[in-house]
Amino acid sequence: MKEHINNLVKLQKIETESNGIKLVLSNVTQRLDSLSSRFGEFEQTTKDKEVKLDELKKSYRLYKSDIEMNISRLKKSQERLGTIKTNKEYHSLLKEIEDIKAINSQIEDKQFECLEQMEDIERVLSDRNNEYKELSEQVNKEKQTIAHETEKNDKRLAELDTEWKRFSGKIEPELLNIYLAVRDKAGGIAVAPVINSVCYVCNMNIPPQMYNDLQRCKSLKFCPSCQRIIYWKNTN
Ligand SMILES: [Zn+2]
């Protein structure tokens, strides 16, 4: 019986490792997706800033052409001053010149503000350029790690599959069927060690008589609480 139990324990061990690997493998797509979305978010924010910069550049060019237009108007008005005949006309032209100057000064303020914003964004974009390089290095590294891990896990899973087949072949079909039925009913774990009278999986006490029988290991025993196949594990 002891040998049978040992085989079941071994089978359980293979399955536990196998299930752990399957869980990791099932998360691979999610991990890769989350890396891609980090990239996506970064690219979107950069794009938004580039759009804003383009808008500012357009405004800057408009301010510039408005200022140039006003300067040429100013020049013409100043030239006209020399040809004015009446005092009234002279004052009205002076007023016009002052107005153009005031407007131009306002536009220049806006142009300056625009330039400052452009420089800010350009600085941020240049920083982001470096961040992007770092991020892509980091993401590529993580992708490589995941690929490497996956390859290793696939290989190990295949090994465990072979081992499972080899071991299950050693177990009497009747016992294997019991094992499989218990495993499917008990959420994947069919065999539980009993340490100091306690089932290690469900944490319930095993009755003293059963615990004695268990140590003698003469027949297959089941935990009265979780119904798993139990075996005595000597910790001394
Ligand atoms: Zn139990």
py3Dmol code that shows the C-alpha trace and the ligand (Angstrom):
import py3Dmol

protein = """\
ATOM      1  CA  MET A   1       0.000   0.000   0.000  1.00  0.00           C
ATOM      2  CA  LYS A   2       2.839   2.363   0.867  1.00  0.00           C
ATOM      3  CA  GLU A   3       4.214   2.131  -2.654  1.00  0.00           C
ATOM      4  CA  HIS A   4       0.770   2.810  -4.121  1.00  0.00           C
ATOM      5  CA  ILE A   5       0.403   5.862  -1.934  1.00  0.00           C
ATOM      6  CA  ASN A   6       3.880   7.041  -2.915  1.00  0.00           C
ATOM      7  CA  ASN A   7       2.909   6.801  -6.573  1.00  0.00           C
ATOM      8  CA  LEU A   8      -0.275   8.793  -5.966  1.00  0.00           C
ATOM      9  CA  VAL A   9       1.689  11.443  -4.083  1.00  0.00           C
ATOM     10  CA  LYS A  10       4.130  11.633  -6.973  1.00  0.00           C
ATOM     11  CA  LEU A  11       1.250  11.943  -9.428  1.00  0.00           C
ATOM     12  CA  GLN A  12      -0.243  14.705  -7.309  1.00  0.00           C
ATOM     13  CA  LYS A  13       3.100  16.513  -7.250  1.00  0.00           C
ATOM     14  CA  ILE A  14       3.368  16.344 -11.033  1.00  0.00           C
ATOM     15  CA  GLU A  15      -0.153  17.726 -11.412  1.00  0.00           C
ATOM     16  CA  THR A  16       0.390  20.532  -8.919  1.00  0.00           C
ATOM     17  CA  GLU A  17       3.481  21.704 -10.755  1.00  0.00           C
ATOM     18  CA  SER A  18       1.692  21.301 -14.068  1.00  0.00           C
ATOM     19  CA  ASN A  19      -1.294  23.365 -12.886  1.00  0.00           C
ATOM     20  CA  GLY A  20       0.993  26.117 -11.619  1.00  0.00           C
ATOM     21  CA  ILE A  21       2.705  26.321 -15.003  1.00  0.00           C
ATOM     22  CA  LYS A  22      -0.634  26.326 -16.843  1.00  0.00           C
ATOM     23  CA  LEU A  23      -1.760  29.253 -14.700  1.00  0.00           C
ATOM     24  CA  VAL A  24       1.390  31.224 -15.550  1.00  0.00           C
ATOM     25  CA  LEU A  25       0.959  30.393 -19.250  1.00  0.00           C
ATOM     26  CA  SER A  26      -2.672  31.485 -19.219  1.00  0.00           C
ATOM     27  CA  ASN A  27      -1.548  34.914 -17.967  1.00  0.00           C
ATOM     28  CA  VAL A  28       0.992  35.450 -20.748  1.00  0.00           C
ATOM     29  CA  THR A  29      -1.462  37.063 -23.179  1.00  0.00           C
ATOM     30  CA  GLN A  30      -2.673  39.401 -20.463  1.00  0.00           C
ATOM     31  CA  ARG A  31       0.887  40.372 -19.524  1.00  0.00           C
ATOM     32  CA  LEU A  32       1.759  41.078 -23.167  1.00  0.00           C
ATOM     33  CA  ASP A  33      -1.453  43.095 -23.620  1.00  0.00           C
ATOM     34  CA  SER A  34      -0.700  45.215 -20.590  1.00  0.00           C
ATOM     35  CA  LEU A  35       2.806  45.954 -21.943  1.00  0.00           C
ATOM     36  CA  SER A  36       1.317  47.000 -25.292  1.00  0.00           C
ATOM     37  CA  SER A  37      -1.251  49.218 -23.613  1.00  0.00           C
ATOM     38  CA  ARG A  38       1.508  50.977 -21.647  1.00  0.00           C
ATOM     39  CA  PHE A  39       3.096  51.748 -24.996  1.00  0.00           C
ATOM     40  CA  GLY A  40      -0.239  52.820 -26.488  1.00  0.00           C
ATOM     41  CA  GLU A  41      -0.998  55.257 -23.669  1.00  0.00           C
ATOM     42  CA  PHE A  42       2.469  56.768 -23.928  1.00  0.00           C
ATOM     43  CA  GLU A  43       2.176  57.219 -27.686  1.00  0.00           C
ATOM     44  CA  GLN A  44      -1.282  58.782 -27.380  1.00  0.00           C
ATOM     45  CA  THR A  45      -0.111  61.387 -24.862  1.00  0.00           C
ATOM     46  CA  THR A  46       2.866  62.241 -27.079  1.00  0.00           C
ATOM     47  CA  LYS A  47       0.593  62.568 -30.101  1.00  0.00           C
ATOM     48  CA  ASP A  48      -1.726  64.921 -28.177  1.00  0.00           C
ATOM     49  CA  LYS A  49       1.242  67.131 -27.315  1.00  0.00           C
ATOM     50  CA  GLU A  50       2.444  67.163 -30.926  1.00  0.00           C
ATOM     51  CA  VAL A  51      -1.010  68.241 -32.099  1.00  0.00           C
ATOM     52  CA  LYS A  52      -1.015  71.052 -29.526  1.00  0.00           C
ATOM     53  CA  LEU A  53       2.462  72.135 -30.683  1.00  0.00           C
ATOM     54  CA  ASP A  54       1.286  72.283 -34.303  1.00  0.00           C
ATOM     55  CA  GLU A  55      -1.653  74.458 -33.298  1.00  0.00           C
ATOM     56  CA  LEU A  56       0.667  76.814 -31.414  1.00  0.00           C
ATOM     57  CA  LYS A  57       3.034  77.018 -34.392  1.00  0.00           C
ATOM     58  CA  LYS A  58       0.116  77.937 -36.624  1.00  0.00           C
ATOM     59  CA  SER A  59      -0.993  80.680 -34.198  1.00  0.00           C
ATOM     60  CA  TYR A  60       2.590  81.911 -33.980  1.00  0.00           C
ATOM     61  CA  ARG A  61       2.811  82.273 -37.771  1.00  0.00           C
ATOM     62  CA  LEU A  62      -0.530  84.134 -37.827  1.00  0.00           C
ATOM     63  CA  TYR A  63       0.650  86.565 -35.120  1.00  0.00           C
ATOM     64  CA  LYS A  64       3.866  87.080 -37.052  1.00  0.00           C
ATOM     65  CA  SER A  65       2.099  87.907 -40.296  1.00  0.00           C
ATOM     66  CA  ASP A  66      -0.362  90.223 -38.467  1.00  0.00           C
ATOM     67  CA  ILE A  67       2.568  92.065 -36.875  1.00  0.00           C
ATOM     68  CA  GLU A  68       4.321  92.417 -40.246  1.00  0.00           C
ATOM     69  CA  MET A  69       1.117  93.702 -41.838  1.00  0.00           C
ATOM     70  CA  ASN A  70       0.675  96.271 -39.061  1.00  0.00           C
ATOM     71  CA  ILE A  71       4.303  97.395 -39.385  1.00  0.00           C
ATOM     72  CA  SER A  72       3.826  98.052 -43.075  1.00  0.00           C
ATOM     73  CA  ARG A  73       0.564  99.934 -42.333  1.00  0.00           C
ATOM     74  CA  LEU A  74       2.448 101.925 -39.713  1.00  0.00           C
ATOM     75  CA  LYS A  75       5.165 102.793 -42.210  1.00  0.00           C
ATOM     76  CA  LYS A  76       2.629 103.994 -44.784  1.00  0.00           C
ATOM     77  CA  SER A  77       0.785 106.080 -42.188  1.00  0.00           C
ATOM     78  CA  GLN A  78       4.036 107.614 -40.983  1.00  0.00           C
ATOM     79  CA  GLU A  79       4.954 108.473 -44.594  1.00  0.00           C
ATOM     80  CA  ARG A  80       1.554 110.074 -45.040  1.00  0.00           C
ATOM     81  CA  LEU A  81       2.171 112.345 -42.035  1.00  0.00           C
ATOM     82  CA  GLY A  82       4.508 114.484 -44.155  1.00  0.00           C
ATOM     83  CA  THR A  83       1.844 115.102 -46.794  1.00  0.00           C
ATOM     84  CA  ILE A  84      -1.014 116.067 -44.402  1.00  0.00           C
ATOM     85  CA  LYS A  85      -2.481 119.519 -44.956  1.00  0.00           C
ATOM     86  CA  THR A  86      -4.854 120.137 -42.024  1.00  0.00           C
ATOM     87  CA  ASN A  87      -4.371 119.921 -38.297  1.00  0.00           C
ATOM     88  CA  LYS A  88      -7.470 117.760 -37.916  1.00  0.00           C
ATOM     89  CA  GLU A  89      -6.244 115.226 -40.463  1.00  0.00           C
ATOM     90  CA  TYR A  90      -2.821 115.247 -38.779  1.00  0.00           C
ATOM     91  CA  HIS A  91      -4.286 114.418 -35.357  1.00  0.00           C
ATOM     92  CA  SER A  92      -6.545 111.765 -36.735  1.00  0.00           C
ATOM     93  CA  LEU A  93      -3.579 110.096 -38.491  1.00  0.00           C
ATOM     94  CA  LEU A  94      -1.491 110.307 -35.287  1.00  0.00           C
ATOM     95  CA  LYS A  95      -4.349 108.608 -33.452  1.00  0.00           C
ATOM     96  CA  GLU A  96      -4.446 105.905 -36.115  1.00  0.00           C
ATOM     97  CA  ILE A  97      -0.667 105.349 -35.738  1.00  0.00           C
ATOM     98  CA  GLU A  98      -1.006 105.068 -31.941  1.00  0.00           C
ATOM     99  CA  ASP A  99      -3.870 102.588 -32.341  1.00  0.00           C
ATOM    100  CA  ILE A 100      -1.836 100.392 -34.695  1.00  0.00           C
ATOM    101  CA  LYS A 101       1.097 100.477 -32.276  1.00  0.00           C
ATOM    102  CA  ALA A 102      -1.159  99.490 -29.366  1.00  0.00           C
ATOM    103  CA  ILE A 103      -2.700  96.621 -31.319  1.00  0.00           C
ATOM    104  CA  ASN A 104       0.730  95.412 -32.436  1.00  0.00           C
ATOM    105  CA  SER A 105       2.008  95.481 -28.901  1.00  0.00           C
ATOM    106  CA  GLN A 106      -0.938  93.322 -27.805  1.00  0.00           C
ATOM    107  CA  ILE A 107      -0.267  90.855 -30.633  1.00  0.00           C
ATOM    108  CA  GLU A 108       3.421  90.765 -29.680  1.00  0.00           C
ATOM    109  CA  ASP A 109       2.468  89.842 -26.116  1.00  0.00           C
ATOM    110  CA  LYS A 110       0.329  86.993 -27.412  1.00  0.00           C
ATOM    111  CA  GLN A 111       3.094  85.901 -29.764  1.00  0.00           C
ATOM    112  CA  PHE A 112       5.558  85.832 -26.872  1.00  0.00           C
ATOM    113  CA  GLU A 113       3.158  83.793 -24.729  1.00  0.00           C
ATOM    114  CA  CYS A 114       2.680  81.408 -27.641  1.00  0.00           C
ATOM    115  CA  LEU A 115       6.450  81.035 -28.041  1.00  0.00           C
ATOM    116  CA  GLU A 116       6.840  80.212 -24.351  1.00  0.00           C
ATOM    117  CA  GLN A 117       4.176  77.513 -24.572  1.00  0.00           C
ATOM    118  CA  MET A 118       5.869  76.106 -27.684  1.00  0.00           C
ATOM    119  CA  GLU A 119       9.201  75.920 -25.882  1.00  0.00           C
ATOM    120  CA  ASP A 120       7.583  74.192 -22.897  1.00  0.00           C
ATOM    121  CA  ILE A 121       6.004  71.529 -25.083  1.00  0.00           C
ATOM    122  CA  GLU A 122       9.203  71.070 -27.095  1.00  0.00           C
ATOM    123  CA  ARG A 123      11.084  70.497 -23.854  1.00  0.00           C
ATOM    124  CA  VAL A 124       8.487  67.980 -22.661  1.00  0.00           C
ATOM    125  CA  LEU A 125       8.569  66.205 -26.033  1.00  0.00           C
ATOM    126  CA  SER A 126      12.339  65.985 -25.957  1.00  0.00           C
ATOM    127  CA  ASP A 127      12.171  64.474 -22.438  1.00  0.00           C
ATOM    128  CA  ARG A 128       9.476  62.083 -23.612  1.00  0.00           C
ATOM    129  CA  ASN A 129      11.728  61.020 -26.450  1.00  0.00           C
ATOM    130  CA  ASN A 130      14.242  59.772 -23.903  1.00  0.00           C
ATOM    131  CA  GLU A 131      11.494  58.236 -21.777  1.00  0.00           C
ATOM    132  CA  TYR A 132      10.181  56.489 -24.869  1.00  0.00           C
ATOM    133  CA  LYS A 133      13.584  54.955 -25.529  1.00  0.00           C
ATOM    134  CA  GLU A 134      13.767  53.767 -21.925  1.00  0.00           C
ATOM    135  CA  LEU A 135      10.234  52.428 -22.014  1.00  0.00           C
ATOM    136  CA  SER A 136      10.734  50.564 -25.261  1.00  0.00           C
ATOM    137  CA  GLU A 137      13.944  49.022 -23.930  1.00  0.00           C
ATOM    138  CA  GLN A 138      12.128  48.001 -20.770  1.00  0.00           C
ATOM    139  CA  VAL A 139       9.120  46.630 -22.669  1.00  0.00           C
ATOM    140  CA  ASN A 140      11.317  44.694 -25.097  1.00  0.00           C
ATOM    141  CA  LYS A 141      13.265  43.241 -22.208  1.00  0.00           C
ATOM    142  CA  GLU A 142      10.068  42.159 -20.475  1.00  0.00           C
ATOM    143  CA  LYS A 143       8.745  40.656 -23.704  1.00  0.00           C
ATOM    144  CA  GLN A 144      11.972  38.698 -24.091  1.00  0.00           C
ATOM    145  CA  THR A 145      11.718  37.498 -20.498  1.00  0.00           C
ATOM    146  CA  ILE A 146       8.128  36.386 -21.084  1.00  0.00           C
ATOM    147  CA  ALA A 147       9.107  34.587 -24.310  1.00  0.00           C
ATOM    148  CA  HIS A 148      12.011  32.899 -22.540  1.00  0.00           C
ATOM    149  CA  GLU A 149       9.823  31.883 -19.583  1.00  0.00           C
ATOM    150  CA  THR A 150       7.087  30.609 -21.877  1.00  0.00           C
ATOM    151  CA  GLU A 151       9.532  28.481 -23.809  1.00  0.00           C
ATOM    152  CA  LYS A 152      10.872  27.039 -20.573  1.00  0.00           C
ATOM    153  CA  ASN A 153       7.367  26.459 -19.213  1.00  0.00           C
ATOM    154  CA  ASP A 154       6.167  24.771 -22.410  1.00  0.00           C
ATOM    155  CA  LYS A 155       9.150  22.459 -22.243  1.00  0.00           C
ATOM    156  CA  ARG A 156       8.615  21.661 -18.563  1.00  0.00           C
ATOM    157  CA  LEU A 157       4.909  21.063 -19.175  1.00  0.00           C
ATOM    158  CA  ALA A 158       5.735  18.530 -21.889  1.00  0.00           C
ATOM    159  CA  GLU A 159       8.176  16.820 -19.510  1.00  0.00           C
ATOM    160  CA  LEU A 160       5.544  16.697 -16.769  1.00  0.00           C
ATOM    161  CA  ASP A 161       3.028  15.289 -19.219  1.00  0.00           C
ATOM    162  CA  THR A 162       5.441  12.476 -20.086  1.00  0.00           C
ATOM    163  CA  GLU A 163       6.136  11.877 -16.405  1.00  0.00           C
ATOM    164  CA  TRP A 164       2.408  11.804 -15.645  1.00  0.00           C
ATOM    165  CA  LYS A 165       1.842   9.163 -18.291  1.00  0.00           C
ATOM    166  CA  ARG A 166       4.782   7.114 -17.051  1.00  0.00           C
ATOM    167  CA  PHE A 167       3.643   7.269 -13.434  1.00  0.00           C
ATOM    168  CA  SER A 168      -0.033   6.749 -14.046  1.00  0.00           C
ATOM    169  CA  GLY A 169       0.950   3.634 -16.035  1.00  0.00           C
ATOM    170  CA  LYS A 170       2.536   2.229 -12.883  1.00  0.00           C
ATOM    171  CA  ILE A 171      -0.622   2.693 -10.834  1.00  0.00           C
ATOM    172  CA  GLU A 172      -3.308  -0.039 -10.836  1.00  0.00           C
ATOM    173  CA  PRO A 173      -6.199   1.093 -13.066  1.00  0.00           C
ATOM    174  CA  GLU A 174      -8.722   0.754 -10.253  1.00  0.00           C
ATOM    175  CA  LEU A 175      -6.664   2.950  -7.928  1.00  0.00           C
ATOM    176  CA  LEU A 176      -6.005   5.439 -10.689  1.00  0.00           C
ATOM    177  CA  ASN A 177      -9.750   5.710 -11.310  1.00  0.00           C
ATOM    178  CA  ILE A 178     -10.359   6.406  -7.620  1.00  0.00           C
ATOM    179  CA  TYR A 179      -7.600   9.014  -7.693  1.00  0.00           C
ATOM    180  CA  LEU A 180      -9.062  10.720 -10.772  1.00  0.00           C
ATOM    181  CA  ALA A 181     -12.599  10.705  -9.378  1.00  0.00           C
ATOM    182  CA  VAL A 182     -11.468  12.215  -6.048  1.00  0.00           C
ATOM    183  CA  ARG A 183      -9.322  14.758  -7.853  1.00  0.00           C
ATOM    184  CA  ASP A 184     -12.203  15.940 -10.014  1.00  0.00           C
ATOM    185  CA  LYS A 185     -14.547  16.192  -7.027  1.00  0.00           C
ATOM    186  CA  ALA A 186     -12.025  17.853  -4.711  1.00  0.00           C
ATOM    187  CA  GLY A 187     -10.972  20.773  -6.882  1.00  0.00           C
ATOM    188  CA  GLY A 188      -7.834  19.255  -8.368  1.00  0.00           C
ATOM    189  CA  ILE A 189      -6.130  17.993  -5.201  1.00  0.00           C
ATOM    190  CA  ALA A 190      -6.788  14.300  -4.581  1.00  0.00           C
ATOM    191  CA  VAL A 191      -4.132  13.388  -2.020  1.00  0.00           C
ATOM    192  CA  ALA A 192      -3.630  15.040   1.354  1.00  0.00           C
ATOM    193  CA  PRO A 193      -0.914  14.370   3.908  1.00  0.00           C
ATOM    194  CA  VAL A 194      -1.964  14.010   7.520  1.00  0.00           C
ATOM    195  CA  ILE A 195       0.432  15.629   9.938  1.00  0.00           C
ATOM    196  CA  ASN A 196      -0.098  15.215  13.716  1.00  0.00           C
ATOM    197  CA  SER A 197      -3.671  13.931  13.213  1.00  0.00           C
ATOM    198  CA  VAL A 198      -4.657  16.880  11.018  1.00  0.00           C
ATOM    199  CA  CYS A 199      -5.522  16.721   7.303  1.00  0.00           C
ATOM    200  CA  TYR A 200      -3.072  19.155   5.737  1.00  0.00           C
ATOM    201  CA  VAL A 201      -5.496  20.279   3.018  1.00  0.00           C
ATOM    202  CA  CYS A 202      -8.767  20.844   4.918  1.00  0.00           C
ATOM    203  CA  ASN A 203      -7.207  21.338   8.373  1.00  0.00           C
ATOM    204  CA  MET A 204      -9.667  18.996  10.094  1.00  0.00           C
ATOM    205  CA  ASN A 205      -8.772  16.400  12.716  1.00  0.00           C
ATOM    206  CA  ILE A 206      -8.622  12.719  11.825  1.00  0.00           C
ATOM    207  CA  PRO A 207     -10.271  10.372  14.408  1.00  0.00           C
ATOM    208  CA  PRO A 208      -7.652   8.595  16.596  1.00  0.00           C
ATOM    209  CA  GLN A 209      -8.505   5.086  15.358  1.00  0.00           C
ATOM    210  CA  MET A 210      -8.224   6.170  11.729  1.00  0.00           C
ATOM    211  CA  TYR A 211      -4.987   7.955  12.507  1.00  0.00           C
ATOM    212  CA  ASN A 212      -3.567   4.727  13.937  1.00  0.00           C
ATOM    213  CA  ASP A 213      -4.678   2.781  10.865  1.00  0.00           C
ATOM    214  CA  LEU A 214      -3.215   5.447   8.662  1.00  0.00           C
ATOM    215  CA  GLN A 215       0.213   5.017  10.248  1.00  0.00           C
ATOM    216  CA  ARG A 216       0.068   1.314   9.611  1.00  0.00           C
ATOM    217  CA  CYS A 217      -0.761   2.017   6.000  1.00  0.00           C
ATOM    218  CA  LYS A 218      -2.646  -1.175   5.251  1.00  0.00           C
ATOM    219  CA  SER A 219      -5.544   0.194   3.241  1.00  0.00           C
ATOM    220  CA  LEU A 220      -6.660   3.269   1.362  1.00  0.00           C
ATOM    221  CA  LYS A 221      -8.126   5.915   3.678  1.00  0.00           C
ATOM    222  CA  PHE A 222     -10.145   9.019   2.981  1.00  0.00           C
ATOM    223  CA  CYS A 223     -10.364  12.217   5.010  1.00  0.00           C
ATOM    224  CA  PRO A 224     -13.768  12.201   6.769  1.00  0.00           C
ATOM    225  CA  SER A 225     -14.122  15.945   6.097  1.00  0.00           C
ATOM    226  CA  CYS A 226     -12.798  16.642   2.604  1.00  0.00           C
ATOM    227  CA  GLN A 227     -12.978  13.040   1.274  1.00  0.00           C
ATOM    228  CA  ARG A 228      -9.473  13.199  -0.130  1.00  0.00           C
ATOM    229  CA  ILE A 229      -7.124  10.225  -0.131  1.00  0.00           C
ATOM    230  CA  ILE A 230      -4.986  10.657   2.981  1.00  0.00           C
ATOM    231  CA  TYR A 231      -1.604   9.358   4.022  1.00  0.00           C
ATOM    232  CA  TRP A 232       0.448   9.698   7.161  1.00  0.00           C
ATOM    233  CA  LYS A 233       3.371  12.044   6.929  1.00  0.00           C
ATOM    234  CA  ASN A 234       5.976  11.480   9.576  1.00  0.00           C
ATOM    235  CA  THR A 235       7.549  14.785  10.567  1.00  0.00           C
ATOM    236  CA  ASN A 236       9.902  13.418  13.216  1.00  0.00           C
TER     237      ASN A 236
END
"""
ligand_1 = """\
1
ZN
Zn -9.246 16.681 4.603
"""
view = py3Dmol.view(width=600, height=400)
view.addModel(protein, "pdb")
view.setStyle({"model": 0}, {"cartoon": {"style": "trace"}})
view.addModel(ligand_1, "xyz")
view.setStyle({"model": 1}, {"stick": {}})
view.zoomTo()
view.show()
